[in-house]
Amino acid sequence: TKAYRRAFSAMLATTSTTALAFLLSVTNPIPAIADFCVFAAFIVIFDFIWCITFFASSLAVYHKYMAKRTFLCFGNRKVPGEECCATGFCCGGWPMLTRKLRGGRARQANAMEEFFVGPFFNCINRAKVPLVIFWTLLLIAAIVSFTLGVEIAKENPEGLPSDHPIQRAQTIQREYFVQESPERVNVIWGLDEKNPAEKWDSTSEVKSVRYGDISKAVSPSGQRGLYQLCQAPDREKGRRCQDTSCLVKGQQGPCTMEEINPKPGFKFNVTKEPLCQTGRYCIMEQVKHFTDNQRAHNKTPSDFPVSNLAQVLGSADFKAYLTTYFQVLVDNGRHWDATNFRSGEHGSGVVLEGGSVKYMWVTFNATFEGAFLPPDEGAKIMKDWDNFVDKFCEGMNYFQVHIMYLFKLLQDVMLKEA
C-alpha cells in the first residue's frame, strides 16, 4: 500500500498532462494526425486505469495466494523466517534518505493518498479476483477483435479535409490531368534467371550483372513476338487507356500518325498530336521501322525480322537512323519522348558485347499508381502483366519489373512473419 500511495499521485499527474496534450491536438487540420492524437489520449487514460486496478488487484492476489512459495522466488535461496525475495534498494534506501531530509519527522499523508490507500485500495482488495478475471477477458477480447477486424487499406488516405484548398487542388490534378511521370513497367531479357546480380556495393547499387540466355528473344520468332508485344496497346481493344481498367496508360485507341521526311534517305512516322501517349518505348519497333526505311530506299537489311539483330543494332546506318529519329521527336514537340527513350530506366535499348546482344529492355507506362499497394491488389497487377507479356514472349527468359513488386514481396514476408 505504501508504494501504491506514493505512485498514484505521480501517475495521475503524468497521465492527465499527457492525455490533455494529445486531446488538444485534435484540432490539427491533418485528419491522420488528429485521429492518432485521439487514439493516443485514450490509450494513456486506459493504461492509467489498467495500472490502478489490474496491477493493484494482481498484487493482492499474489500476496494472498502466491507469496512465500519457493517456486515463485527468482532471487536468492529462501531463508527461513524471511520473505521469498529480498527488498530492493529503492524500498530500503529511499525512505531512509527522505527521513533524513525531513529531520526525522514522520511524513504526513495528504487527503488523496489517504483515500487511495484506504477506501479505494480496500475496494480493490475485496474485488481482486473478479478484477483480474475481468481484465484478462478484456485483453483476450481485444486481441480477438483486432485479429478479426483489422483490414489493410484499399487506397491511400487523403492528407487534408476534402474541402481544403490544397486537397481540392490535388484531387482536381489527379482526376482531370494526366500524371506527368506515370509508373513504368520494364520488361527485360538477358539476365541470369537465378543470380542476375553478380556484384553490388554497400548501397545496394549493382556493379555487375550475370547475363543469361537471350537467344530466343533475338531470334527471328523472338523479334516478331517482341514487336507484337509493343504493338498490342495499339491493336488490342481495352489494352491502353487512362484508368486502371487497362494495363498500359495512354491514348485509348491508336494515335493518328503523320509521315515526316527530314532529309533524303530518312522517313519517320510520328504522332500527329504531340500529347497523344503511345504508352511504350520499344527498340524493336525502331528496328522494324528502320528495315522499312531501308527497303524504301533499296538498301539492306530490308526485311523484318532481321537475321542478325546484333549486327543491325551495331551498324552505323542504324545509329544514324536513331539519331535522326530523336531529332525529329524534338523538332515536333516530343522532346520528352526522345529523352525518355534514351534513358536506361524509362526507355528501351540493348547492351552489345563481343558482337552479340547480351541484354535488352522495353518500357511500358502503367495505369496503377504508387509503389505501396495492398498485397492482393499488387499480386493481381503483377499477374496481369505477366499474362500480357507471356502472350507474346512465352519461353523467352524475360523479367517484368517495377519497384512495387519489391515492396509487395516485402509485404508478403512481413504478413507471413506476423
PAMARKE-915861 format. One record per residue (C-alpha): residue in one letter; x, y, z. Coordinates in steps of 0.25 Angstrom, whole numbers, plus 5000, padded with zeros to 4 digits. Layout:
# residues N
(r A, (X, Y, Z))
...
# end
This chain:
# residues 418
(r T, (5000, 5000, 5000))
(r K, (5012, 5009, 5003))
(r A, (5017, 5008, 4988))
(r Y, (5003, 5009, 4983))
(r R, (5000, 5022, 4991))
(r R, (5013, 5028, 4986))
(r A, (5012, 5024, 4972))
(r F, (4997, 5028, 4970))
(r S, (4998, 5043, 4970))
(r A, (5010, 5043, 4961))
(r M, (5003, 5034, 4951))
(r L, (4991, 5043, 4952))
(r A, (4999, 5056, 4949))
(r T, (5006, 5050, 4937))
(r T, (4994, 5043, 4931))
(r S, (4986, 5056, 4932))
(r T, (4996, 5065, 4925))
(r T, (5000, 5055, 4914))
(r A, (4985, 5051, 4911))
(r L, (4982, 5066, 4911))
(r A, (4993, 5069, 4901))
(r F, (4988, 5059, 4892))
(r L, (4974, 5063, 4893))
(r L, (4978, 5078, 4890))
(r S, (4984, 5073, 4877))
(r V, (4970, 5068, 4871))
(r T, (4969, 5082, 4865))
(r N, (4981, 5079, 4855))
(r P, (4975, 5080, 4841))
(r I, (4982, 5067, 4836))
(r P, (4972, 5056, 4839))
(r A, (4982, 5045, 4841))
(r I, (4990, 5053, 4852))
(r A, (4977, 5057, 4859))
(r D, (4972, 5043, 4859))
(r F, (4985, 5038, 4864))
(r C, (4984, 5048, 4876))
(r V, (4970, 5044, 4880))
(r F, (4975, 5029, 4879))
(r A, (4987, 5032, 4888))
(r A, (4979, 5040, 4898))
(r F, (4970, 5029, 4900))
(r I, (4982, 5019, 4901))
(r V, (4988, 5027, 4912))
(r I, (4975, 5028, 4920))
(r F, (4973, 5013, 4918))
(r D, (4987, 5010, 4923))
(r F, (4985, 5018, 4935))
(r I, (4972, 5011, 4939))
(r W, (4979, 4998, 4936))
(r C, (4990, 5001, 4945))
(r I, (4982, 5005, 4957))
(r T, (4972, 4994, 4956))
(r F, (4978, 4982, 4949))
(r F, (4992, 4984, 4955))
(r A, (4987, 4986, 4969))
(r S, (4978, 4974, 4969))
(r S, (4989, 4965, 4963))
(r L, (4998, 4969, 4975))
(r A, (4987, 4966, 4985))
(r V, (4985, 4952, 4978))
(r Y, (5000, 4950, 4978))
(r H, (5002, 4953, 4993))
(r K, (4990, 4945, 4997))
(r Y, (4992, 4932, 4988))
(r M, (5006, 4932, 4983))
(r A, (5015, 4940, 4993))
(r K, (5025, 4931, 5001))
(r R, (5025, 4920, 4991))
(r T, (5039, 4915, 4987))
(r F, (5035, 4912, 4972))
(r L, (5032, 4927, 4970))
(r C, (5045, 4932, 4976))
(r F, (5055, 4936, 4965))
(r G, (5065, 4943, 4974))
(r N, (5074, 4937, 4985))
(r R, (5071, 4924, 4992))
(r K, (5059, 4925, 5002))
(r V, (5064, 4927, 5017))
(r P, (5054, 4922, 5028))
(r G, (5047, 4934, 5034))
(r E, (5049, 4944, 5023))
(r E, (5041, 4948, 5011))
(r C, (5043, 4940, 4998))
(r C, (5050, 4951, 4990))
(r A, (5059, 4962, 4997))
(r T, (5055, 4977, 4998))
(r G, (5062, 4985, 4987))
(r F, (5070, 4998, 4988))
(r C, (5058, 5007, 4985))
(r C, (5050, 5002, 4996))
(r G, (5061, 5001, 5006))
(r G, (5069, 5013, 5002))
(r W, (5059, 5024, 4998))
(r P, (5051, 5024, 5011))
(r M, (5064, 5026, 5019))
(r L, (5068, 5037, 5011))
(r T, (5055, 5044, 5011))
(r R, (5055, 5043, 5027))
(r K, (5068, 5050, 5028))
(r L, (5063, 5061, 5019))
(r R, (5051, 5063, 5028))
(r G, (5059, 5063, 5040))
(r G, (5054, 5050, 5046))
(r R, (5039, 5055, 5045))
(r A, (5029, 5045, 5040))
(r R, (5023, 5048, 5027))
(r Q, (5008, 5053, 5027))
(r A, (4999, 5047, 5016))
(r N, (4990, 5056, 5009))
(r A, (4975, 5054, 5007))
(r M, (4977, 5048, 4993))
(r E, (4987, 5038, 4998))
(r E, (4978, 5034, 5010))
(r F, (4967, 5032, 5000))
(r F, (4974, 5023, 4991))
(r V, (4982, 5015, 5001))
(r G, (4969, 5013, 5010))
(r P, (4955, 5012, 5004))
(r F, (4959, 5011, 4989))
(r F, (4970, 5000, 4992))
(r N, (4961, 4993, 5001))
(r C, (4951, 4992, 4990))
(r I, (4961, 4987, 4980))
(r N, (4966, 4977, 4990))
(r R, (4952, 4971, 4992))
(r A, (4949, 4970, 4977))
(r K, (4963, 4966, 4974))
(r V, (4960, 4952, 4967))
(r P, (4948, 4958, 4959))
(r L, (4957, 4969, 4954))
(r V, (4968, 4960, 4950))
(r I, (4958, 4951, 4942))
(r F, (4951, 4964, 4936))
(r W, (4964, 4970, 4931))
(r T, (4969, 4956, 4926))
(r L, (4956, 4954, 4918))
(r L, (4956, 4968, 4913))
(r L, (4970, 4966, 4908))
(r I, (4966, 4953, 4901))
(r A, (4954, 4960, 4895))
(r A, (4963, 4972, 4890))
(r I, (4973, 4962, 4883))
(r V, (4961, 4955, 4876))
(r S, (4955, 4968, 4872))
(r F, (4968, 4973, 4866))
(r T, (4971, 4960, 4859))
(r L, (4957, 4959, 4852))
(r G, (4955, 4974, 4850))
(r V, (4968, 4979, 4844))
(r E, (4968, 4981, 4830))
(r I, (4978, 4986, 4820))
(r A, (4975, 5000, 4814))
(r K, (4970, 4999, 4799))
(r E, (4975, 5013, 4796))
(r N, (4984, 5024, 4801))
(r P, (4977, 5033, 4811))
(r E, (4976, 5048, 4807))
(r G, (4985, 5057, 4815))
(r L, (4975, 5068, 4817))
(r P, (4960, 5070, 4818))
(r S, (4953, 5069, 4805))
(r D, (4949, 5084, 4805))
(r H, (4963, 5089, 4808))
(r P, (4968, 5097, 4796))
(r I, (4981, 5089, 4795))
(r Q, (4974, 5076, 4796))
(r R, (4964, 5081, 4785))
(r A, (4975, 5085, 4776))
(r Q, (4982, 5071, 4777))
(r T, (4969, 5064, 4775))
(r I, (4966, 5072, 4762))
(r Q, (4980, 5070, 4757))
(r R, (4979, 5055, 4760))
(r E, (4965, 5053, 4753))
(r Y, (4966, 5063, 4741))
(r F, (4980, 5064, 4737))
(r V, (4990, 5053, 4732))
(r Q, (5001, 5049, 4742))
(r E, (5014, 5055, 4738))
(r S, (5022, 5043, 4741))
(r P, (5014, 5030, 4741))
(r E, (5018, 5017, 4747))
(r R, (5027, 5009, 4737))
(r V, (5028, 4994, 4736))
(r N, (5041, 4990, 4730))
(r V, (5042, 4976, 4722))
(r I, (5056, 4971, 4721))
(r W, (5063, 4960, 4714))
(r G, (5077, 4954, 4716))
(r L, (5079, 4953, 4731))
(r D, (5082, 4940, 4738))
(r E, (5069, 4934, 4744))
(r K, (5075, 4930, 4757))
(r N, (5086, 4940, 4760))
(r P, (5085, 4953, 4752))
(r A, (5093, 4962, 4761))
(r E, (5107, 4957, 4761))
(r K, (5113, 4968, 4770))
(r W, (5108, 4980, 4777))
(r D, (5113, 4990, 4787))
(r S, (5109, 4995, 4801))
(r T, (5098, 5004, 4796))
(r S, (5091, 4992, 4788))
(r E, (5096, 4998, 4775))
(r V, (5098, 4987, 4765))
(r K, (5112, 4988, 4760))
(r S, (5112, 4976, 4750))
(r V, (5101, 4966, 4745))
(r R, (5102, 4952, 4741))
(r Y, (5096, 4950, 4727))
(r G, (5087, 4938, 4723))
(r D, (5081, 4932, 4710))
(r I, (5075, 4943, 4701))
(r S, (5076, 4934, 4688))
(r K, (5061, 4932, 4687))
(r A, (5058, 4947, 4689))
(r V, (5067, 4952, 4678))
(r S, (5063, 4940, 4668))
(r P, (5054, 4944, 4657))
(r S, (5042, 4938, 4664))
(r G, (5046, 4945, 4677))
(r Q, (5047, 4959, 4669))
(r R, (5034, 4957, 4663))
(r G, (5028, 4953, 4677))
(r L, (5034, 4966, 4684))
(r Y, (5029, 4975, 4672))
(r Q, (5015, 4969, 4674))
(r L, (5016, 4972, 4689))
(r C, (5020, 4986, 4687))
(r Q, (5008, 4988, 4676))
(r A, (4998, 4981, 4685))
(r P, (4994, 4995, 4692))
(r D, (4990, 5000, 4678))
(r R, (4984, 4987, 4673))
(r E, (4976, 4981, 4685))
(r K, (4964, 4987, 4690))
(r G, (4964, 4991, 4705))
(r R, (4979, 4989, 4706))
(r R, (4982, 5004, 4707))
(r C, (4974, 5015, 4714))
(r Q, (4975, 5026, 4725))
(r D, (4970, 5017, 4737))
(r T, (4972, 5004, 4743))
(r S, (4963, 4996, 4735))
(r C, (4975, 4995, 4725))
(r L, (4989, 4991, 4728))
(r V, (4996, 5001, 4719))
(r K, (4994, 5016, 4721))
(r G, (4992, 5025, 4709))
(r Q, (4983, 5029, 4698))
(r Q, (4970, 5020, 4697))
(r G, (4971, 5014, 4683))
(r P, (4983, 5017, 4673))
(r C, (4989, 5031, 4671))
(r T, (4988, 5038, 4658))
(r M, (5001, 5037, 4651))
(r E, (5008, 5046, 4640))
(r E, (5020, 5044, 4631))
(r I, (5032, 5053, 4633))
(r N, (5044, 5053, 4623))
(r P, (5054, 5061, 4630))
(r K, (5065, 5059, 4619))
(r P, (5068, 5050, 4608))
(r G, (5068, 5035, 4611))
(r F, (5060, 5036, 4624))
(r K, (5045, 5035, 4626))
(r F, (5038, 5034, 4640))
(r N, (5024, 5033, 4645))
(r V, (5021, 5041, 4658))
(r T, (5008, 5044, 4665))
(r K, (5001, 5056, 4659))
(r E, (4997, 5061, 4673))
(r P, (5009, 5063, 4682))
(r L, (5001, 5060, 4694))
(r C, (4996, 5046, 4689))
(r Q, (5002, 5036, 4698))
(r T, (5006, 5023, 4692))
(r G, (5010, 5017, 4705))
(r R, (5023, 5010, 4702))
(r Y, (5037, 5011, 4698))
(r C, (5041, 4999, 4689))
(r I, (5055, 4997, 4682))
(r M, (5049, 4986, 4673))
(r E, (5039, 4996, 4667))
(r Q, (5050, 5004, 4663))
(r V, (5057, 4992, 4656))
(r K, (5044, 4989, 4649))
(r H, (5043, 5004, 4644))
(r F, (5058, 5004, 4640))
(r T, (5056, 4992, 4631))
(r D, (5044, 4998, 4625))
(r N, (5052, 5011, 4622))
(r Q, (5064, 5003, 4617))
(r R, (5054, 4995, 4607))
(r A, (5048, 5008, 4602))
(r H, (5062, 5013, 4598))
(r N, (5067, 4999, 4593))
(r K, (5076, 4997, 4604))
(r T, (5079, 4985, 4613))
(r P, (5075, 4980, 4622))
(r S, (5061, 4981, 4617))
(r D, (5053, 4970, 4623))
(r F, (5048, 4969, 4637))
(r P, (5051, 4961, 4646))
(r V, (5066, 4962, 4643))
(r S, (5075, 4950, 4642))
(r N, (5086, 4956, 4651))
(r L, (5080, 4966, 4661))
(r A, (5093, 4970, 4668))
(r Q, (5099, 4973, 4654))
(r V, (5088, 4983, 4651))
(r L, (5087, 4990, 4664))
(r G, (5102, 4992, 4664))
(r S, (5103, 4997, 4650))
(r A, (5106, 5012, 4646))
(r D, (5093, 5013, 4638))
(r F, (5084, 5009, 4650))
(r K, (5091, 5019, 4659))
(r A, (5089, 5030, 4649))
(r Y, (5075, 5026, 4647))
(r L, (5072, 5027, 4663))
(r T, (5080, 5040, 4664))
(r T, (5071, 5046, 4653))
(r Y, (5059, 5040, 4659))
(r F, (5061, 5046, 4673))
(r Q, (5064, 5060, 4666))
(r V, (5050, 5058, 4659))
(r L, (5044, 5056, 4672))
(r V, (5050, 5069, 4678))
(r D, (5046, 5077, 4666))
(r N, (5032, 5072, 4666))
(r G, (5029, 5076, 4681))
(r R, (5032, 5062, 4687))
(r H, (5046, 5065, 4693))
(r W, (5042, 5057, 4706))
(r D, (5040, 5044, 4697))
(r A, (5054, 5046, 4692))
(r T, (5059, 5048, 4706))
(r N, (5052, 5036, 4712))
(r F, (5055, 5027, 4700))
(r R, (5070, 5028, 4703))
(r S, (5068, 5027, 4718))
(r G, (5073, 5014, 4723))
(r E, (5062, 5014, 4734))
(r H, (5050, 5019, 4725))
(r G, (5053, 5016, 4711))
(r S, (5058, 5004, 4702))
(r G, (5071, 4999, 4697))
(r V, (5081, 4988, 4697))
(r V, (5095, 4984, 4702))
(r L, (5104, 4979, 4692))
(r E, (5117, 4972, 4695))
(r G, (5126, 4963, 4686))
(r G, (5117, 4965, 4674))
(r S, (5105, 4959, 4681))
(r V, (5093, 4965, 4689))
(r K, (5095, 4962, 4704))
(r Y, (5083, 4970, 4709))
(r M, (5070, 4977, 4704))
(r W, (5059, 4984, 4710))
(r V, (5046, 4991, 4707))
(r T, (5037, 5000, 4716))
(r F, (5022, 5002, 4717))
(r N, (5014, 5013, 4724))
(r A, (5005, 5006, 4735))
(r T, (4992, 5011, 4740))
(r F, (4994, 5007, 4754))
(r E, (4999, 5018, 4763))
(r G, (5009, 5017, 4775))
(r A, (5019, 5007, 4780))
(r F, (5011, 5003, 4792))
(r L, (4999, 4995, 4789))
(r P, (4991, 4985, 4797))
(r P, (4997, 4971, 4795))
(r D, (4984, 4966, 4788))
(r E, (4984, 4977, 4778))
(r G, (4999, 4977, 4776))
(r A, (4998, 4962, 4773))
(r K, (4987, 4963, 4763))
(r I, (4995, 4975, 4755))
(r M, (5007, 4966, 4755))
(r K, (5000, 4954, 4750))
(r D, (4992, 4962, 4739))
(r W, (5005, 4968, 4734))
(r D, (5012, 4954, 4734))
(r N, (5000, 4949, 4725))
(r F, (5001, 4961, 4716))
(r V, (5016, 4959, 4713))
(r D, (5015, 4944, 4713))
(r K, (5004, 4944, 4702))
(r F, (5015, 4949, 4692))
(r C, (5028, 4945, 4699))
(r E, (5026, 4932, 4705))
(r G, (5039, 4924, 4708))
(r M, (5048, 4936, 4705))
(r N, (5054, 4937, 4719))
(r Y, (5049, 4950, 4722))
(r F, (5047, 4958, 4735))
(r Q, (5036, 4969, 4736))
(r V, (5040, 4978, 4748))
(r H, (5035, 4990, 4756))
(r I, (5038, 4995, 4770))
(r M, (5024, 4992, 4774))
(r Y, (5027, 4977, 4773))
(r L, (5039, 4979, 4782))
(r F, (5030, 4985, 4793))
(r K, (5019, 4974, 4790))
(r L, (5029, 4963, 4793))
(r L, (5034, 4971, 4806))
(r Q, (5019, 4972, 4810))
(r D, (5017, 4957, 4808))
(r V, (5029, 4954, 4817))
(r M, (5024, 4963, 4827))
(r L, (5010, 4957, 4827))
(r K, (5015, 4943, 4828))
(r E, (5024, 4946, 4839))
(r A, (5013, 4954, 4847))
# end
